[in-house]
Amino acid sequence: MSEQDYVLGSNPAELERLDRQAANIERPTRTVLQSAGIHQGQRVLDLGTGLGHVARIAGELVGPDGAVVGLDGSGDALAVARDRAARAGDRHVSFVEADVRTWRASEPFDAVTGRLILFHLPDPVGVVRHHLGNLRPDGVFVAVDFDLGSARTEPAVPLALELLDWVTRAFSAAGAAPLIGPRLAPILRQAGLRDVTTFGMQGYLQPDDPGAARLLAGVVRSLSGAIVTHGIATAEQLGLDTLEARLAKELERADAVLLPPTVVGAWGRVPS
């Protein structure tokens, strides 16, 4: 993926938000990778690795006898990923700056992973099909992505629902696919994978959890340029300076639980 495909940008505030997001979805991500069969000694390619969160989870699963290569088009994000891997002593985790749509490995991998990457690509089937060439026979392709259609509050909080609507519309207007989660299995099958399996996991952020308002307000902040540019809302309607505080107050007033987007995992195997 090139930086142009990523509507949220790569400024320091967005990288910080990505760290918080990664922490929130680490458990379901790990569950998907383990369920797909990633294990000790394997070679794994991680697409759209960004700051290296999934590459390092995969690195734990394959151990020092395995190897993980993280692939991304953002040099800024990869500089952070390399520094973190070096500090952690993850010598078996390395990173390559290249376009995830076209990069070809010199030797095949046992598994290819991609979290929140197909979401941003205009031809997800084509990208998955391309990377079948980076997998050995019977190798596994693992996709992890969001289903924004499942996000809501219980009970309903009008401000939160309006923000979720703006986020979904902004992603769609920018060419992303905010409802791709349920489509992961069909995408993998269309790309030529067999034995495709899929399931989803959703969190529940309680009314007194400050992370609830921070999560949603952070995405709106990162998408604010697209929201305004596409005429979805004005800067005055967004009110970014007070948005998180207003949202937290409304969630607490309604004693509302925020259900963030479902984390959907799907995987399938290359025909032998």
C-alpha positions as CSV (number, residue, x, y, z in Angstrom):
1,M,0.0,0.0,0.0
2,S,1.2,3.5,-0.8
3,E,0.8,6.4,1.6
4,Q,-1.7,7.9,-0.9
5,D,-4.1,4.9,-0.3
6,Y,-4.2,5.6,3.4
7,V,-6.7,8.3,4.0
8,L,-5.9,8.7,7.7
9,G,-2.3,10.0,7.1
10,S,0.9,9.3,8.9
11,N,1.5,12.4,11.1
12,P,2.6,11.9,14.8
13,A,-0.9,12.2,16.1
14,E,-2.1,9.5,13.7
15,L,0.8,7.2,14.7
16,E,-0.1,7.7,18.3
17,R,-3.7,6.8,17.6
18,L,-2.6,3.7,15.7
19,D,-0.7,2.6,18.8
20,R,-3.9,2.9,20.9
21,Q,-5.9,1.1,18.3
22,A,-3.4,-1.7,18.1
23,A,-3.5,-2.2,21.9
24,N,-7.3,-2.3,21.7
25,I,-7.4,-5.1,19.1
26,E,-4.3,-7.0,20.0
27,R,-6.2,-9.9,21.6
28,P,-8.6,-10.6,18.7
29,T,-5.7,-10.2,16.3
30,R,-3.6,-12.8,18.2
31,T,-6.6,-15.1,18.4
32,V,-7.1,-15.0,14.6
33,L,-3.4,-15.6,13.9
34,Q,-3.3,-18.6,16.3
35,S,-6.6,-20.0,14.9
36,A,-5.2,-19.7,11.4
37,G,-2.3,-22.0,12.5
38,I,0.6,-19.6,12.6
39,H,3.2,-21.4,14.7
40,Q,6.9,-21.9,15.7
41,G,9.4,-21.9,12.9
42,Q,7.3,-20.4,10.1
43,R,8.2,-17.6,7.7
44,V,5.5,-14.9,7.7
45,L,4.9,-11.9,5.5
46,D,2.9,-9.1,7.1
47,L,1.2,-6.7,4.6
48,G,0.7,-3.0,5.5
49,T,2.7,-3.6,8.7
50,G,2.8,0.1,9.6
51,L,4.4,0.4,13.0
52,G,5.0,-3.3,13.1
53,H,2.3,-4.3,15.6
54,V,1.1,-7.5,13.8
55,A,4.7,-8.3,12.6
56,R,5.8,-8.5,16.3
57,I,2.8,-10.6,17.3
58,A,3.6,-13.0,14.5
59,G,7.2,-12.8,15.6
60,E,6.2,-14.1,19.0
61,L,4.2,-16.9,17.5
62,V,6.9,-18.1,15.1
63,G,9.7,-17.7,17.6
64,P,13.4,-17.1,17.0
65,D,13.6,-20.1,14.7
66,G,11.1,-18.5,12.4
67,A,11.2,-15.2,10.5
68,V,8.7,-12.3,9.9
69,V,9.0,-9.6,7.2
70,G,6.8,-6.6,7.5
71,L,6.0,-4.8,4.3
72,D,4.7,-1.2,4.0
73,G,5.0,1.9,1.8
74,S,5.5,4.4,4.6
75,G,9.1,5.0,5.5
76,D,8.1,7.1,8.5
77,A,6.1,4.2,10.0
78,L,8.8,1.7,9.2
79,A,11.5,3.7,10.9
80,V,9.5,3.4,14.1
81,A,8.8,-0.3,13.5
82,R,12.5,-1.0,13.0
83,D,13.5,0.9,16.1
84,R,11.0,-0.9,18.3
85,A,12.0,-4.3,16.9
86,A,15.7,-3.6,17.6
87,R,15.0,-2.4,21.1
88,A,13.0,-5.6,21.8
89,G,15.8,-7.8,20.4
90,D,13.5,-9.2,17.7
91,R,16.3,-10.1,15.3
92,H,14.0,-12.4,13.3
93,V,11.6,-9.6,12.5
94,S,12.6,-7.3,9.6
95,F,10.9,-4.7,7.4
96,V,10.8,-3.8,3.8
97,E,9.6,-0.5,2.3
98,A,7.6,-1.4,-0.9
99,D,4.2,-1.3,-2.4
100,V,2.1,-4.2,-1.0
101,R,0.2,-4.5,-4.3
102,T,3.3,-5.5,-6.4
103,W,6.1,-6.7,-4.1
104,R,7.4,-10.2,-4.8
105,A,9.6,-12.3,-2.5
106,S,12.6,-14.2,-3.6
107,E,11.4,-17.3,-1.6
108,P,8.0,-18.3,-0.5
109,F,6.4,-17.8,2.9
110,D,4.3,-20.2,5.1
111,A,1.8,-17.4,5.8
112,V,0.9,-13.9,4.7
113,T,-1.0,-11.7,7.1
114,G,-2.7,-8.4,6.6
115,R,-4.5,-6.3,9.3
116,L,-6.6,-3.3,8.2
117,I,-4.9,-3.3,4.8
118,L,-7.6,-4.6,2.4
119,F,-9.9,-2.0,4.0
120,H,-7.8,0.7,2.2
121,L,-7.2,-1.0,-1.2
122,P,-9.4,-0.5,-4.3
123,D,-8.8,-4.1,-5.5
124,P,-8.6,-6.4,-2.5
125,V,-9.2,-9.6,-4.5
126,G,-6.3,-8.7,-6.8
127,V,-3.9,-8.0,-4.0
128,V,-4.7,-11.3,-2.2
129,R,-4.4,-13.1,-5.5
130,H,-1.0,-11.4,-6.1
131,H,0.3,-12.6,-2.8
132,L,-0.7,-16.2,-3.4
133,G,2.6,-16.1,-5.4
134,N,4.4,-15.3,-2.2
135,L,3.0,-18.4,-0.5
136,R,4.2,-22.0,-0.7
137,P,1.6,-24.7,-1.6
138,D,-0.8,-25.1,1.3
139,G,0.4,-21.8,2.7
140,V,-2.2,-19.6,4.5
141,F,-3.4,-16.1,3.9
142,V,-4.8,-14.4,7.0
143,A,-6.9,-11.1,6.8
144,V,-8.0,-9.1,9.8
145,D,-10.3,-6.1,9.2
146,F,-13.1,-4.0,10.6
147,D,-16.8,-4.1,10.2
148,L,-17.9,-0.5,11.0
149,G,-21.5,-1.5,10.3
150,S,-21.7,-3.2,13.7
151,A,-20.5,-0.1,15.7
152,R,-23.1,1.6,17.9
153,T,-23.9,2.6,21.5
154,E,-26.3,0.9,23.8
155,P,-28.5,2.8,24.6
156,A,-28.3,5.0,21.5
157,V,-26.4,8.3,22.0
158,P,-27.2,10.7,19.1
159,L,-23.8,12.4,19.1
160,A,-21.9,9.1,18.9
161,L,-24.2,7.7,16.2
162,E,-23.7,10.9,14.2
163,L,-20.0,10.6,14.5
164,L,-20.0,7.0,13.4
165,D,-22.1,7.9,10.4
166,W,-19.6,10.7,9.4
167,V,-16.7,8.3,9.8
168,T,-18.4,5.6,7.6
169,R,-19.3,8.1,4.9
170,A,-15.8,9.7,5.0
171,F,-14.1,6.4,4.5
172,S,-16.4,5.5,1.7
173,A,-16.0,8.9,0.0
174,A,-12.2,8.5,0.2
175,G,-12.3,5.1,-1.5
176,A,-11.9,2.9,1.5
177,A,-14.3,0.0,2.5
178,P,-15.6,0.5,6.0
179,L,-17.9,-2.5,5.8
180,I,-15.3,-4.9,4.4
181,G,-15.3,-7.2,7.4
182,P,-18.2,-9.5,6.4
183,R,-16.7,-9.6,2.9
184,L,-13.3,-11.0,3.8
185,A,-14.3,-14.7,3.3
186,P,-15.8,-14.0,-0.2
187,I,-12.7,-12.0,-1.1
188,L,-10.4,-14.8,-0.1
189,R,-12.4,-17.4,-2.0
190,Q,-12.6,-15.2,-5.1
191,A,-8.8,-14.8,-5.0
192,G,-8.4,-18.6,-5.2
193,L,-8.0,-19.7,-1.6
194,R,-9.6,-22.9,-0.3
195,D,-10.9,-24.0,3.1
196,V,-11.8,-20.4,4.1
197,T,-12.8,-19.8,7.7
198,T,-14.1,-16.5,9.2
199,F,-15.4,-15.1,12.5
200,G,-15.7,-11.8,14.3
201,M,-15.1,-10.4,17.8
202,Q,-16.5,-7.2,19.3
203,G,-15.5,-5.3,22.4
204,Y,-17.7,-3.4,24.9
205,L,-16.4,-0.1,26.2
206,Q,-18.1,0.8,29.5
207,P,-19.6,4.3,30.2
208,D,-16.8,5.2,32.7
209,D,-14.0,4.1,30.3
210,P,-12.2,7.2,29.0
211,G,-10.9,5.2,26.1
212,A,-14.4,5.0,24.6
213,A,-14.7,8.7,23.8
214,R,-11.0,8.9,22.9
215,L,-11.3,6.0,20.4
216,L,-14.2,7.5,18.4
217,A,-13.0,11.2,18.7
218,G,-9.5,10.1,17.6
219,V,-10.8,8.6,14.4
220,V,-13.0,11.6,13.7
221,R,-9.9,13.9,14.2
222,S,-7.8,11.8,11.8
223,L,-10.6,11.8,9.2
224,S,-11.6,15.5,9.7
225,G,-10.0,16.6,6.5
226,A,-11.9,14.1,4.5
227,I,-15.1,14.8,6.4
228,V,-14.9,18.5,5.6
229,T,-13.6,18.1,2.0
230,H,-16.4,15.7,1.0
231,G,-19.1,18.0,2.5
232,I,-20.1,15.5,5.2
233,A,-19.8,18.0,8.0
234,T,-18.3,21.4,8.6
235,A,-15.4,22.2,10.9
236,E,-17.8,24.0,13.1
237,Q,-20.1,20.9,13.3
238,L,-17.0,18.8,14.2
239,G,-15.9,21.1,17.0
240,L,-12.6,19.1,17.4
241,D,-11.4,21.2,20.3
242,T,-14.2,20.0,22.5
243,L,-15.3,16.8,20.7
244,E,-13.8,14.2,23.0
245,A,-15.1,16.0,26.2
246,R,-18.6,16.4,24.7
247,L,-18.7,12.8,23.7
248,A,-17.5,11.5,27.0
249,K,-20.1,13.6,28.8
250,E,-22.9,12.2,26.6
251,L,-21.8,8.6,27.0
252,E,-21.7,9.0,30.8
253,R,-25.0,10.8,30.9
254,A,-26.7,8.0,29.0
255,D,-24.8,5.3,30.9
256,A,-24.0,4.0,27.4
257,V,-21.7,1.2,26.3
258,L,-19.8,1.9,23.1
259,L,-19.5,-1.1,20.8
260,P,-16.5,-0.4,18.5
261,P,-16.3,-2.0,15.0
262,T,-16.2,-5.8,15.0
263,V,-12.7,-7.2,14.4
264,V,-13.2,-9.8,11.6
265,G,-10.7,-12.5,10.8
266,A,-10.7,-14.7,7.8
267,W,-8.1,-17.1,6.4
268,G,-7.7,-19.7,3.7
269,R,-5.1,-21.9,2.1
270,V,-3.4,-22.0,-1.2
271,P,-4.4,-25.1,-3.2
272,S,-1.6,-27.7,-3.0
